[in-house]
């Protein structure tokens, strides 16, 4: 009992959140530095492997219930006088067993219904007692899922679920601590539904046609309401009731996992979103845009994390010592290592930069760490040459080692890369740079003619030769630039005129030509423009093309309770976050993990502690995926649906909540080992089971990182990006909550996709952080330049607006909220007869012919009304007749 005391066990049993440090064997060294953290071998996808997703459905506390399922099946088969082996039964016998079990699902006796449900659950688990391997178990699981679905088992469980979900025993509500035994029926039903959804969801198009037809039929069925309510909306209501305290026994992990997989299956995953976006752009007449974030990030390498203060001083002193021995141009160590190669084309480590002569800033930055990044301009494209050996090779061919030794560290070389501005990269210390050779200046025109061909994307895309993204500019930003230059050079603006350039100098003509080439019109821009026309001209511009797709149906069903659902999800996320502290008024998300009896040994405490941490990680994974899927699909369906959800997330303090989640040792979190492989399903029931000891807990655990934790972090970063993008007031919230140091520490996780979204969040707030922050974090500025898409005319690298406050942009937020409310009222709450905008009837015959129903109260006081409104009022009938109404 050296590591855990009974007091700690008691706290754990009461539902308090255990900390990762309480279980030494489960985690890496929490003091591990980001420099030693290796590149993560993680591939982002819509979900983990099927075996892992099924295993995460069950907690380790439920391990004993697997035997209850097989025992219920064997007892029922013995009652029918059949062999307790499903594989040995004939098709007719299987059909008879399924029909009789379905009849018992409608029994009044609760125990009979539960026994029948356990028999079905055992079949859906692949009849694991008859299997010898995991592959065999998976095969029979899929086979039984398709068989049971054809006989209507899924529909029967849906009806049973809707009945059981509304039942909350009074004894459960009065209990101080709810445990796993209070949700037995619901856990069995939810497990059955989840296995159906997850197995059928993973059926591919390459399988036989009859199996693919089952998937399509199932997809239609889960989209149809039961008792005028969608299954997903019913599950969202369960989460709200759970957080409200009216149903504390709900197995919240299973509910959230089922919501996630229903949304993923019914709405679509990453590939479906890409396809639907392409179709929508084609319908709107927009040009095709093939860039995909996940595909391009696969060509990137992760960046080395920014050094701490002590490391920076040590590195600086080492560089000063090296300069005394070798006075040559030394390239600034960039945050990104992927763009520097040695003589054999092998990527160099960060320390190798000091051994290579600098031939110009491959990252597009000045040699001085305090200078802002500079991008050289080409007429058609932004291309950066990043090979350290070939960079500016023409300018250096004639130089020998003696010439390099005479060059000081403050000298500058011109690169041949093109970007936004043509300017020299001068040192802030005031030292002058070297002049560019004349033969290089003469090749500018030839270089500009070659630029368009470098933007043709092929499968052999090389990140070492070009920037990874095609630059963009919004139409509104282009219009603002055009108005600005017209006012400066001409003195007036032209409304809705983007072609007239009379009076503007020739360089402005060239700049406008480049900006026009990279104008990007999104689906959201078209939808906003259409909404503005409908609001301005309600009679002539009517919305008639509302498609009843799954996203539209879901939004319409969630709309009345959207706020409650979002608040409930964020409450669960807060309770499951590792940085959250247990409070007396917080919700108990451990109801479906904690056993009825308190653990009595150290080994049991370690097992329960691992299960609790694993349970929290799975909940965070499900909630982050749900929020991200809702945002993605609502934005594609209609921008104002996305904005409506985003506003509720902001109002519910989603931004500080996500920042609080990342305010931890994120390297330790993504590499946490809160898993016991020998207790995962089906390993815990197939084959001989080893004795559970402290050593056997780590058998089979060889993964470098925890897939679900990295997945959760990326999803939360993407949610934060979507909520704050182009919203100045929300970006200011990032500044107010001091997100920059939190995000900077998160860069220690070496994964390209995760770092990309961190750099995006840092980029949008750099001009509010000030020049001193940029000077102290030039490695981050360099990485932003290299990895994040360039927005032409964006002043992120040199703008200074450190005095801005969140309330300075409230007008923008209020205007957006008014537009969203107008959209919801018009599309979902307005009367169908359009009485508010119908024409006024001025025909006296039709007006007098209408039947008017008078209220009983008016009839009682009719004489009083006549006296006050008619006899006591002096009416000039001649004036009334002069208007021609009669």
Buried (B, 14 or more C-beta within 10 A) or exposed (E): EEEBEEEBBEBBBBBBBBEBEBBEEBBBEEEBEBBEBEEBEBEBEBBBEBBEBBBBBBBBBBBEBBEBBBBBBBEBBEEEEBEBEBEEBEEEBBBBBBEBBBEBBEEEEEEBBBBBBBBBBBBBBBBBBBBEEBEBBBEBBBBBBBBBBBBEBBEBBBEBBBEBBEEBEEEBEEBEBBBBEBBBBBBBBBBBBBBBBBBBBBBEEEEEEEEBEBBEEBBEBBBEEBEEEBBBBBBBBBBBBBBBEEBBBBBBBBBBBBBBBBBBBBBBBBEBBBEBBBEBBEEBEBEEBEEBBEEBBEEBBBBBBBBEEEBEEEBEEEBEEBBEEEBBBBBBBBBBBBBBBBEEEEEBEBEBBBEBBBBBBBBBBBBBBBBBBBBBBBBBBBBBBBBBEBBBEEBBEEEEEEEBEEBEBBBBBBBBBBBBEEEBBBBEEEEEBBEBEEEBEEEBEEBBEEBEEBBEEEEEBEBBBBBBBBBBBBBEBBBEBBBEBBEEEBEEEEEEEEEEBEEBEEEBEEBBEBBEBBBBBBBBBBBBEBBEEBEEEEEEEEEEEEEEBBBBBBBBBBBEBBBBBBBBBBBBBBBBBBBBEBEEEBBBBBBBBBBEEBBEEBBBBBBBBBBBBBBBBBBBBBBBBBBBBBBBBBBBBBBBBBBBBBBBBBEBBBBBBBBBBBBBBBBBBBBBBBBBBBBBBBBBBBEEEEEBEEEBBBEEEEEEBBBBBBBBBBBBBBBBBBBBEEBBBBBBBBBEBEBBEBBBBBBBBBBBBBBBBBBBBBBBBBBBBBBEBBBBBBBBBBBBBBBBBBBBBBEBBBBBBEEBEBEEBEEEBEEBBEBBBBBBEBBEEEEEEEEEEEEEEEEEEEEEEEEEEEEEEEEEEEEEEEEEEEEEEEEEEEEEEEEEEE
